[in-house]
Amino acid sequence: MRTAQGVTGRQGTYASPGRVGRYAVFVAHGLSVEVTVAGSHTELPGVLPGIAASIRTLAFRTAS
């Protein structure tokens, strides 16, 4: 997974009884961001495209 700014992250999935989830982790400029989403097997797949689009908007700025 990569942000629009070009920061590469790691992503993965997990499952527990009745729930599934995804996570993404990004590290840049001494900062880290973790995104975790979870839902039922039926509801999560429908919202993943919007979540991925939102994750791509993450921006890391350096202190000025």
N, C-alpha and C positions, 0 to 999 in steps of 0.2 A: 504494500500500500504506500502511496506517495501523496503528499499534500500538493496543492497547486504551487506552493512556494518551492517545491522540489525536495522537501525533507522526506527521507525514506523512513518508514516505520515497519514494525512487525505486527502481524495480526494472527489471530487464532480463533478457535471455537471451543465450546465446552457444552456439556449436557448433564443434566441431573433429572431425576424423576419428574416428568411433566413440564420441564423447562429446558430451553436451549439458550445459548448466548454466544456473543462474539466480543472480542476485545481487540484493541489496537494500542500500541505504545510507540511514542515518538520521543527522541532525544535530540536537542539542538541548542547550541549556545548556552550550555550549562543548565538547561531547563528540560523537564520531562513532562509529558502529557499522556495520561492513560484514559482511554475511552472504553467503557464497558456497557453493553446493552444486553438485556435478557427479556425473554417472553415465552409464551407458549409455542408449541410446535406449529400451531396454525397461524398465530398473529405475527410472529417475528419476520418470517420471510417477506411479507408484504411491505414492511417498512425499511428493510435493509438498503434498498437503493437510495432512499432519502437520507439515511444515516451515513452511508458512504459519501454522498455528496456533501453533507455537512462536515465530515471529517476532512475532506479535501480543502476546506476553507481555513483550517488551522494555520495560523501564521506565527512565526517566531521572530521576534525583533531583538536586536542587541541594544543594550543600554547606551544612551547617548551622553 
